[in-house]
């Protein structure tokens, strides 16, 4: 936090680079033969769950606007990149320096309106140019896609994947003209859920959820983050009901719980 004045002026102090170098040194030491037994036994695969956990802890701190926690969580998040890079370096694949060089070059290359002579007046202009440059890079590497959906990571959380699939399809014109038609589609999918046989319900509910992500996209809402916030809101309100009813919760009637829920909605 002590470097905020330098960061706001657009410069980085030497100590920032020194601190990052120190993190790299610490990770090297932890992985050394006489380092930490736990760190030494980790692999790319074993670290993946921790990376996912740290990512969501960053999201949680942002959602709660807990900036002190975000500061700490971003450190944990950075550690994941350094951990992977150290393992890669041990195998002679690449170093953290190579990763930094790659992202620096990519950012400059994909922002010609900042670092070159190109122009981009709006965020949409920037996104179009970014996508064009990205396609050119893939083509140069011989990574042409057989489907426009090939670039959507299958490892994304399901809601995020669904929304990105819808966005990619929409770029080809495969989309509803406006949100009102998406709402009609949602009503249609809901009716199909109601009519579905038990064996069909999973598929039909999946179709309903997919349609909802398309509505979120039309309204420029991130469906993954929207649900995360709804989850957090439910946690707060249910905790209120728990506190209000105390030991009587398990034996309370639905009407009693609903009354406390309404109080929670008004209070939270």
PADO-140306 format. One record per residue (C-alpha): x, y, z; residue number from 1. Coordinates in steps of 0.1 Angstrom, whole numbers, padded with zeros to 4 digits, always signed. Last residue first. Layout:
// PADO-140306
<pt><east>X</east><north>Y</north><up>Z</up><guti>NUM</guti></pt>
...
END
This chain:
// PADO-140306
<pt><east>-0304</east><north>-0066</north><up>+0041</up><guti>268</guti></pt>
<pt><east>-0329</east><north>-0052</north><up>+0066</up><guti>267</guti></pt>
<pt><east>-0360</east><north>-0054</north><up>+0044</up><guti>266</guti></pt>
<pt><east>-0351</east><north>-0087</north><up>+0029</up><guti>265</guti></pt>
<pt><east>-0342</east><north>-0101</north><up>+0063</up><guti>264</guti></pt>
<pt><east>-0376</east><north>-0090</north><up>+0077</up><guti>263</guti></pt>
<pt><east>-0392</east><north>-0108</north><up>+0047</up><guti>262</guti></pt>
<pt><east>-0371</east><north>-0139</north><up>+0056</up><guti>261</guti></pt>
<pt><east>-0383</east><north>-0137</north><up>+0092</up><guti>260</guti></pt>
<pt><east>-0419</east><north>-0138</north><up>+0080</up><guti>259</guti></pt>
<pt><east>-0411</east><north>-0167</north><up>+0056</up><guti>258</guti></pt>
<pt><east>-0396</east><north>-0187</north><up>+0085</up><guti>257</guti></pt>
<pt><east>-0427</east><north>-0183</north><up>+0105</up><guti>256</guti></pt>
<pt><east>-0449</east><north>-0192</north><up>+0075</up><guti>255</guti></pt>
<pt><east>-0428</east><north>-0222</north><up>+0068</up><guti>254</guti></pt>
<pt><east>-0433</east><north>-0234</north><up>+0104</up><guti>253</guti></pt>
<pt><east>-0405</east><north>-0234</north><up>+0129</up><guti>252</guti></pt>
<pt><east>-0393</east><north>-0266</north><up>+0145</up><guti>251</guti></pt>
<pt><east>-0358</east><north>-0266</north><up>+0130</up><guti>250</guti></pt>
<pt><east>-0354</east><north>-0228</north><up>+0136</up><guti>249</guti></pt>
<pt><east>-0366</east><north>-0227</north><up>+0172</up><guti>248</guti></pt>
<pt><east>-0330</east><north>-0229</north><up>+0185</up><guti>247</guti></pt>
<pt><east>-0323</east><north>-0195</north><up>+0171</up><guti>246</guti></pt>
<pt><east>-0353</east><north>-0180</north><up>+0152</up><guti>245</guti></pt>
<pt><east>-0339</east><north>-0146</north><up>+0146</up><guti>244</guti></pt>
<pt><east>-0303</east><north>-0157</north><up>+0143</up><guti>243</guti></pt>
<pt><east>-0311</east><north>-0184</north><up>+0118</up><guti>242</guti></pt>
<pt><east>-0334</east><north>-0161</north><up>+0098</up><guti>241</guti></pt>
<pt><east>-0306</east><north>-0135</north><up>+0096</up><guti>240</guti></pt>
<pt><east>-0281</east><north>-0162</north><up>+0085</up><guti>239</guti></pt>
<pt><east>-0306</east><north>-0171</north><up>+0057</up><guti>238</guti></pt>
<pt><east>-0306</east><north>-0135</north><up>+0046</up><guti>237</guti></pt>
<pt><east>-0268</east><north>-0132</north><up>+0045</up><guti>236</guti></pt>
<pt><east>-0263</east><north>-0165</north><up>+0028</up><guti>235</guti></pt>
<pt><east>-0291</east><north>-0157</north><up>+0002</up><guti>234</guti></pt>
<pt><east>-0273</east><north>-0125</north><up>-0006</up><guti>233</guti></pt>
<pt><east>-0240</east><north>-0143</north><up>-0011</up><guti>232</guti></pt>
<pt><east>-0257</east><north>-0168</north><up>-0034</up><guti>231</guti></pt>
<pt><east>-0273</east><north>-0140</north><up>-0054</up><guti>230</guti></pt>
<pt><east>-0240</east><north>-0123</north><up>-0057</up><guti>229</guti></pt>
<pt><east>-0224</east><north>-0155</north><up>-0071</up><guti>228</guti></pt>
<pt><east>-0254</east><north>-0159</north><up>-0094</up><guti>227</guti></pt>
<pt><east>-0249</east><north>-0125</north><up>-0109</up><guti>226</guti></pt>
<pt><east>-0211</east><north>-0131</north><up>-0111</up><guti>225</guti></pt>
<pt><east>-0216</east><north>-0162</north><up>-0133</up><guti>224</guti></pt>
<pt><east>-0244</east><north>-0146</north><up>-0153</up><guti>223</guti></pt>
<pt><east>-0223</east><north>-0115</north><up>-0162</up><guti>222</guti></pt>
<pt><east>-0250</east><north>-0089</north><up>-0171</up><guti>221</guti></pt>
<pt><east>-0250</east><north>-0071</north><up>-0204</up><guti>220</guti></pt>
<pt><east>-0288</east><north>-0073</north><up>-0207</up><guti>219</guti></pt>
<pt><east>-0285</east><north>-0094</north><up>-0238</up><guti>218</guti></pt>
<pt><east>-0258</east><north>-0115</north><up>-0221</up><guti>217</guti></pt>
<pt><east>-0280</east><north>-0121</north><up>-0191</up><guti>216</guti></pt>
<pt><east>-0309</east><north>-0132</north><up>-0213</up><guti>215</guti></pt>
<pt><east>-0285</east><north>-0156</north><up>-0230</up><guti>214</guti></pt>
<pt><east>-0275</east><north>-0170</north><up>-0196</up><guti>213</guti></pt>
<pt><east>-0312</east><north>-0176</north><up>-0189</up><guti>212</guti></pt>
<pt><east>-0315</east><north>-0196</north><up>-0221</up><guti>211</guti></pt>
<pt><east>-0287</east><north>-0219</north><up>-0210</up><guti>210</guti></pt>
<pt><east>-0303</east><north>-0223</north><up>-0176</up><guti>209</guti></pt>
<pt><east>-0336</east><north>-0234</north><up>-0192</up><guti>208</guti></pt>
<pt><east>-0318</east><north>-0258</north><up>-0216</up><guti>207</guti></pt>
<pt><east>-0300</east><north>-0274</north><up>-0186</up><guti>206</guti></pt>
<pt><east>-0333</east><north>-0276</north><up>-0167</up><guti>205</guti></pt>
<pt><east>-0346</east><north>-0296</north><up>-0198</up><guti>204</guti></pt>
<pt><east>-0316</east><north>-0319</north><up>-0198</up><guti>203</guti></pt>
<pt><east>-0318</east><north>-0327</north><up>-0161</up><guti>202</guti></pt>
<pt><east>-0356</east><north>-0331</north><up>-0163</up><guti>201</guti></pt>
<pt><east>-0358</east><north>-0357</north><up>-0190</up><guti>200</guti></pt>
<pt><east>-0355</east><north>-0388</north><up>-0169</up><guti>199</guti></pt>
<pt><east>-0382</east><north>-0375</north><up>-0145</up><guti>198</guti></pt>
<pt><east>-0406</east><north>-0368</north><up>-0174</up><guti>197</guti></pt>
<pt><east>-0407</east><north>-0333</north><up>-0186</up><guti>196</guti></pt>
<pt><east>-0439</east><north>-0312</north><up>-0187</up><guti>195</guti></pt>
<pt><east>-0429</east><north>-0286</north><up>-0161</up><guti>194</guti></pt>
<pt><east>-0394</east><north>-0284</north><up>-0176</up><guti>193</guti></pt>
<pt><east>-0408</east><north>-0279</north><up>-0211</up><guti>192</guti></pt>
<pt><east>-0430</east><north>-0251</north><up>-0197</up><guti>191</guti></pt>
<pt><east>-0398</east><north>-0235</north><up>-0183</up><guti>190</guti></pt>
<pt><east>-0381</east><north>-0238</north><up>-0217</up><guti>189</guti></pt>
<pt><east>-0410</east><north>-0220</north><up>-0234</up><guti>188</guti></pt>
<pt><east>-0410</east><north>-0192</north><up>-0208</up><guti>187</guti></pt>
<pt><east>-0372</east><north>-0189</north><up>-0213</up><guti>186</guti></pt>
<pt><east>-0377</east><north>-0186</north><up>-0250</up><guti>185</guti></pt>
<pt><east>-0402</east><north>-0159</north><up>-0245</up><guti>184</guti></pt>
<pt><east>-0377</east><north>-0140</north><up>-0224</up><guti>183</guti></pt>
<pt><east>-0351</east><north>-0144</north><up>-0251</up><guti>182</guti></pt>
<pt><east>-0376</east><north>-0129</north><up>-0275</up><guti>181</guti></pt>
<pt><east>-0380</east><north>-0099</north><up>-0253</up><guti>180</guti></pt>
<pt><east>-0342</east><north>-0095</north><up>-0250</up><guti>179</guti></pt>
<pt><east>-0337</east><north>-0085</north><up>-0286</up><guti>178</guti></pt>
<pt><east>-0328</east><north>-0097</north><up>-0321</up><guti>177</guti></pt>
<pt><east>-0323</east><north>-0134</north><up>-0309</up><guti>176</guti></pt>
<pt><east>-0290</east><north>-0148</north><up>-0319</up><guti>175</guti></pt>
<pt><east>-0271</east><north>-0168</north><up>-0345</up><guti>174</guti></pt>
<pt><east>-0257</east><north>-0137</north><up>-0363</up><guti>173</guti></pt>
<pt><east>-0222</east><north>-0150</north><up>-0364</up><guti>172</guti></pt>
<pt><east>-0211</east><north>-0129</north><up>-0335</up><guti>171</guti></pt>
<pt><east>-0242</east><north>-0143</north><up>-0316</up><guti>170</guti></pt>
<pt><east>-0226</east><north>-0178</north><up>-0317</up><guti>169</guti></pt>
<pt><east>-0195</east><north>-0164</north><up>-0298</up><guti>168</guti></pt>
<pt><east>-0217</east><north>-0146</north><up>-0273</up><guti>167</guti></pt>
<pt><east>-0239</east><north>-0176</north><up>-0267</up><guti>166</guti></pt>
<pt><east>-0208</east><north>-0198</north><up>-0262</up><guti>165</guti></pt>
<pt><east>-0194</east><north>-0172</north><up>-0237</up><guti>164</guti></pt>
<pt><east>-0226</east><north>-0172</north><up>-0217</up><guti>163</guti></pt>
<pt><east>-0227</east><north>-0210</north><up>-0215</up><guti>162</guti></pt>
<pt><east>-0191</east><north>-0212</north><up>-0205</up><guti>161</guti></pt>
<pt><east>-0196</east><north>-0187</north><up>-0177</up><guti>160</guti></pt>
<pt><east>-0226</east><north>-0205</north><up>-0164</up><guti>159</guti></pt>
<pt><east>-0208</east><north>-0239</north><up>-0166</up><guti>158</guti></pt>
<pt><east>-0176</east><north>-0227</north><up>-0148</up><guti>157</guti></pt>
<pt><east>-0149</east><north>-0227</north><up>-0175</up><guti>156</guti></pt>
<pt><east>-0129</east><north>-0259</north><up>-0181</up><guti>155</guti></pt>
<pt><east>-0145</east><north>-0263</north><up>-0216</up><guti>154</guti></pt>
<pt><east>-0126</east><north>-0231</north><up>-0227</up><guti>153</guti></pt>
<pt><east>-0144</east><north>-0213</north><up>-0255</up><guti>152</guti></pt>
<pt><east>-0120</east><north>-0209</north><up>-0284</up><guti>151</guti></pt>
<pt><east>-0134</east><north>-0239</north><up>-0302</up><guti>150</guti></pt>
<pt><east>-0168</east><north>-0222</north><up>-0304</up><guti>149</guti></pt>
<pt><east>-0162</east><north>-0206</north><up>-0338</up><guti>148</guti></pt>
<pt><east>-0157</east><north>-0242</north><up>-0351</up><guti>147</guti></pt>
<pt><east>-0128</east><north>-0258</north><up>-0369</up><guti>146</guti></pt>
<pt><east>-0104</east><north>-0233</north><up>-0354</up><guti>145</guti></pt>
<pt><east>-0071</east><north>-0225</north><up>-0371</up><guti>144</guti></pt>
<pt><east>-0041</east><north>-0231</north><up>-0349</up><guti>143</guti></pt>
<pt><east>-0013</east><north>-0229</north><up>-0375</up><guti>142</guti></pt>
<pt><east>+0007</east><north>-0205</north><up>-0354</up><guti>141</guti></pt>
<pt><east>+0002</east><north>-0176</north><up>-0379</up><guti>140</guti></pt>
<pt><east>-0035</east><north>-0184</north><up>-0379</up><guti>139</guti></pt>
<pt><east>-0036</east><north>-0182</north><up>-0341</up><guti>138</guti></pt>
<pt><east>-0019</east><north>-0148</north><up>-0341</up><guti>137</guti></pt>
<pt><east>-0042</east><north>-0135</north><up>-0369</up><guti>136</guti></pt>
<pt><east>-0073</east><north>-0146</north><up>-0349</up><guti>135</guti></pt>
<pt><east>-0059</east><north>-0128</north><up>-0318</up><guti>134</guti></pt>
<pt><east>-0053</east><north>-0096</north><up>-0339</up><guti>133</guti></pt>
<pt><east>-0088</east><north>-0096</north><up>-0352</up><guti>132</guti></pt>
<pt><east>-0103</east><north>-0103</north><up>-0317</up><guti>131</guti></pt>
<pt><east>-0083</east><north>-0074</north><up>-0302</up><guti>130</guti></pt>
<pt><east>-0094</east><north>-0051</north><up>-0331</up><guti>129</guti></pt>
<pt><east>-0130</east><north>-0059</north><up>-0324</up><guti>128</guti></pt>
<pt><east>-0126</east><north>-0055</north><up>-0287</up><guti>127</guti></pt>
<pt><east>-0109</east><north>-0021</north><up>-0291</up><guti>126</guti></pt>
<pt><east>-0135</east><north>-0008</north><up>-0314</up><guti>125</guti></pt>
<pt><east>-0162</east><north>-0020</north><up>-0289</up><guti>124</guti></pt>
<pt><east>-0144</east><north>-0001</north><up>-0261</up><guti>123</guti></pt>
<pt><east>-0147</east><north>+0031</north><up>-0283</up><guti>122</guti></pt>
<pt><east>-0125</east><north>+0054</north><up>-0303</up><guti>121</guti></pt>
<pt><east>-0098</east><north>+0029</north><up>-0316</up><guti>120</guti></pt>
<pt><east>-0070</east><north>+0043</north><up>-0337</up><guti>119</guti></pt>
<pt><east>-0039</east><north>+0026</north><up>-0351</up><guti>118</guti></pt>
<pt><east>-0005</east><north>+0043</north><up>-0350</up><guti>117</guti></pt>
<pt><east>+0012</east><north>+0022</north><up>-0324</up><guti>116</guti></pt>
<pt><east>+0015</east><north>+0017</north><up>-0286</up><guti>115</guti></pt>
<pt><east>-0019</east><north>+0028</north><up>-0276</up><guti>114</guti></pt>
<pt><east>-0041</east><north>+0022</north><up>-0307</up><guti>113</guti></pt>
<pt><east>-0018</east><north>-0008</north><up>-0314</up><guti>112</guti></pt>
<pt><east>-0031</east><north>-0024</north><up>-0283</up><guti>111</guti></pt>
<pt><east>-0029</east><north>-0061</north><up>-0291</up><guti>110</guti></pt>
<pt><east>+0008</east><north>-0061</north><up>-0299</up><guti>109</guti></pt>
<pt><east>+0017</east><north>-0041</north><up>-0267</up><guti>108</guti></pt>
<pt><east>-0003</east><north>-0064</north><up>-0245</up><guti>107</guti></pt>
<pt><east>+0010</east><north>-0095</north><up>-0262</up><guti>106</guti></pt>
<pt><east>+0047</east><north>-0084</north><up>-0259</up><guti>105</guti></pt>
<pt><east>+0043</east><north>-0078</north><up>-0222</up><guti>104</guti></pt>
<pt><east>+0024</east><north>-0110</north><up>-0217</up><guti>103</guti></pt>
<pt><east>+0051</east><north>-0131</north><up>-0234</up><guti>102</guti></pt>
<pt><east>+0080</east><north>-0113</north><up>-0216</up><guti>101</guti></pt>
<pt><east>+0063</east><north>-0120</north><up>-0182</up><guti>100</guti></pt>
<pt><east>+0059</east><north>-0156</north><up>-0191</up><guti>99</guti></pt>
<pt><east>+0095</east><north>-0159</north><up>-0202</up><guti>98</guti></pt>
<pt><east>+0106</east><north>-0143</north><up>-0170</up><guti>97</guti></pt>
<pt><east>+0086</east><north>-0168</north><up>-0150</up><guti>96</guti></pt>
<pt><east>+0107</east><north>-0195</north><up>-0167</up><guti>95</guti></pt>
<pt><east>+0101</east><north>-0220</north><up>-0195</up><guti>94</guti></pt>
<pt><east>+0102</east><north>-0257</north><up>-0203</up><guti>93</guti></pt>
<pt><east>+0134</east><north>-0269</north><up>-0187</up><guti>92</guti></pt>
<pt><east>+0117</east><north>-0292</north><up>-0163</up><guti>91</guti></pt>
<pt><east>+0128</east><north>-0272</north><up>-0133</up><guti>90</guti></pt>
<pt><east>+0117</east><north>-0241</north><up>-0151</up><guti>89</guti></pt>
<pt><east>+0082</east><north>-0255</north><up>-0156</up><guti>88</guti></pt>
<pt><east>+0079</east><north>-0262</north><up>-0118</up><guti>87</guti></pt>
<pt><east>+0090</east><north>-0227</north><up>-0110</up><guti>86</guti></pt>
<pt><east>+0066</east><north>-0213</north><up>-0136</up><guti>85</guti></pt>
<pt><east>+0037</east><north>-0231</north><up>-0120</up><guti>84</guti></pt>
<pt><east>+0045</east><north>-0218</north><up>-0085</up><guti>83</guti></pt>
<pt><east>+0051</east><north>-0183</north><up>-0098</up><guti>82</guti></pt>
<pt><east>+0017</east><north>-0182</north><up>-0114</up><guti>81</guti></pt>
<pt><east>+0000</east><north>-0196</north><up>-0082</up><guti>80</guti></pt>
<pt><east>+0019</east><north>-0171</north><up>-0060</up><guti>79</guti></pt>
<pt><east>+0003</east><north>-0143</north><up>-0079</up><guti>78</guti></pt>
<pt><east>-0031</east><north>-0154</north><up>-0067</up><guti>77</guti></pt>
<pt><east>-0019</east><north>-0156</north><up>-0031</up><guti>76</guti></pt>
<pt><east>-0006</east><north>-0120</north><up>-0034</up><guti>75</guti></pt>
<pt><east>-0039</east><north>-0110</north><up>-0050</up><guti>74</guti></pt>
<pt><east>-0057</east><north>-0125</north><up>-0020</up><guti>73</guti></pt>
<pt><east>-0037</east><north>-0103</north><up>+0004</up><guti>72</guti></pt>
<pt><east>-0046</east><north>-0070</north><up>-0014</up><guti>71</guti></pt>
<pt><east>-0082</east><north>-0083</north><up>-0019</up><guti>70</guti></pt>
<pt><east>-0084</east><north>-0088</north><up>+0019</up><guti>69</guti></pt>
<pt><east>-0075</east><north>-0052</north><up>+0025</up><guti>68</guti></pt>
<pt><east>-0099</east><north>-0042</north><up>-0002</up><guti>67</guti></pt>
<pt><east>-0130</east><north>-0059</north><up>+0012</up><guti>66</guti></pt>
<pt><east>-0154</east><north>-0047</north><up>-0015</up><guti>65</guti></pt>
<pt><east>-0176</east><north>-0078</north><up>-0006</up><guti>64</guti></pt>
<pt><east>-0178</east><north>-0088</north><up>-0043</up><guti>63</guti></pt>
<pt><east>-0141</east><north>-0079</north><up>-0048</up><guti>62</guti></pt>
<pt><east>-0131</east><north>-0101</north><up>-0018</up><guti>61</guti></pt>
<pt><east>-0152</east><north>-0130</north><up>-0031</up><guti>60</guti></pt>
<pt><east>-0138</east><north>-0127</north><up>-0066</up><guti>59</guti></pt>
<pt><east>-0102</east><north>-0129</north><up>-0052</up><guti>58</guti></pt>
<pt><east>-0113</east><north>-0159</north><up>-0031</up><guti>57</guti></pt>
<pt><east>-0127</east><north>-0174</north><up>-0063</up><guti>56</guti></pt>
<pt><east>-0094</east><north>-0172</north><up>-0080</up><guti>55</guti></pt>
<pt><east>-0075</east><north>-0186</north><up>-0050</up><guti>54</guti></pt>
<pt><east>-0098</east><north>-0217</north><up>-0049</up><guti>53</guti></pt>
<pt><east>-0093</east><north>-0223</north><up>-0087</up><guti>52</guti></pt>
<pt><east>-0055</east><north>-0220</north><up>-0083</up><guti>51</guti></pt>
<pt><east>-0056</east><north>-0243</north><up>-0053</up><guti>50</guti></pt>
<pt><east>-0075</east><north>-0270</north><up>-0073</up><guti>49</guti></pt>
<pt><east>-0049</east><north>-0267</north><up>-0101</up><guti>48</guti></pt>
<pt><east>-0018</east><north>-0273</north><up>-0078</up><guti>47</guti></pt>
<pt><east>-0020</east><north>-0311</north><up>-0079</up><guti>46</guti></pt>
<pt><east>-0021</east><north>-0312</north><up>-0117</up><guti>45</guti></pt>
<pt><east>+0009</east><north>-0290</north><up>-0122</up><guti>44</guti></pt>
<pt><east>+0028</east><north>-0311</north><up>-0096</up><guti>43</guti></pt>
<pt><east>+0034</east><north>-0307</north><up>-0059</up><guti>42</guti></pt>
<pt><east>+0059</east><north>-0330</north><up>-0041</up><guti>41</guti></pt>
<pt><east>+0085</east><north>-0302</north><up>-0035</up><guti>40</guti></pt>
<pt><east>+0059</east><north>-0278</north><up>-0019</up><guti>39</guti></pt>
<pt><east>+0049</east><north>-0304</north><up>+0007</up><guti>38</guti></pt>
<pt><east>+0084</east><north>-0314</north><up>+0016</up><guti>37</guti></pt>
<pt><east>+0096</east><north>-0278</north><up>+0020</up><guti>36</guti></pt>
<pt><east>+0131</east><north>-0270</north><up>+0010</up><guti>35</guti></pt>
<pt><east>+0163</east><north>-0291</north><up>+0012</up><guti>34</guti></pt>
<pt><east>+0159</east><north>-0304</north><up>-0024</up><guti>33</guti></pt>
<pt><east>+0148</east><north>-0270</north><up>-0035</up><guti>32</guti></pt>
<pt><east>+0111</east><north>-0263</north><up>-0042</up><guti>31</guti></pt>
<pt><east>+0107</east><north>-0240</north><up>-0012</up><guti>30</guti></pt>
<pt><east>+0139</east><north>-0222</north><up>-0022</up><guti>29</guti></pt>
<pt><east>+0128</east><north>-0215</north><up>-0057</up><guti>28</guti></pt>
<pt><east>+0094</east><north>-0203</north><up>-0044</up><guti>27</guti></pt>
<pt><east>+0112</east><north>-0179</north><up>-0021</up><guti>26</guti></pt>
<pt><east>+0134</east><north>-0166</north><up>-0049</up><guti>25</guti></pt>
<pt><east>+0104</east><north>-0160</north><up>-0072</up><guti>24</guti></pt>
<pt><east>+0087</east><north>-0141</north><up>-0043</up><guti>23</guti></pt>
<pt><east>+0119</east><north>-0121</north><up>-0037</up><guti>22</guti></pt>
<pt><east>+0120</east><north>-0112</north><up>-0074</up><guti>21</guti></pt>
<pt><east>+0084</east><north>-0098</north><up>-0071</up><guti>20</guti></pt>
<pt><east>+0094</east><north>-0078</north><up>-0041</up><guti>19</guti></pt>
<pt><east>+0125</east><north>-0064</north><up>-0059</up><guti>18</guti></pt>
<pt><east>+0103</east><north>-0054</north><up>-0089</up><guti>17</guti></pt>
<pt><east>+0080</east><north>-0035</north><up>-0066</up><guti>16</guti></pt>
<pt><east>+0109</east><north>-0021</north><up>-0047</up><guti>15</guti></pt>
<pt><east>+0122</east><north>-0004</north><up>-0078</up><guti>14</guti></pt>
<pt><east>+0091</east><north>+0018</north><up>-0078</up><guti>13</guti></pt>
<pt><east>+0066</east><north>+0015</north><up>-0106</up><guti>12</guti></pt>
<pt><east>+0054</east><north>+0046</north><up>-0125</up><guti>11</guti></pt>
<pt><east>+0020</east><north>+0057</north><up>-0137</up><guti>10</guti></pt>
<pt><east>+0014</east><north>+0085</north><up>-0113</up><guti>9</guti></pt>
<pt><east>-0011</east><north>+0065</north><up>-0094</up><guti>8</guti></pt>
<pt><east>+0015</east><north>+0037</north><up>-0089</up><guti>7</guti></pt>
<pt><east>+0040</east><north>+0061</north><up>-0073</up><guti>6</guti></pt>
<pt><east>+0014</east><north>+0075</north><up>-0049</up><guti>5</guti></pt>
<pt><east>+0002</east><north>+0040</north><up>-0040</up><guti>4</guti></pt>
<pt><east>+0036</east><north>+0026</north><up>-0032</up><guti>3</guti></pt>
<pt><east>+0030</east><north>+0023</north><up>+0006</up><guti>2</guti></pt>
<pt><east>+0000</east><north>+0000</north><up>+0000</up><guti>1</guti></pt>
END
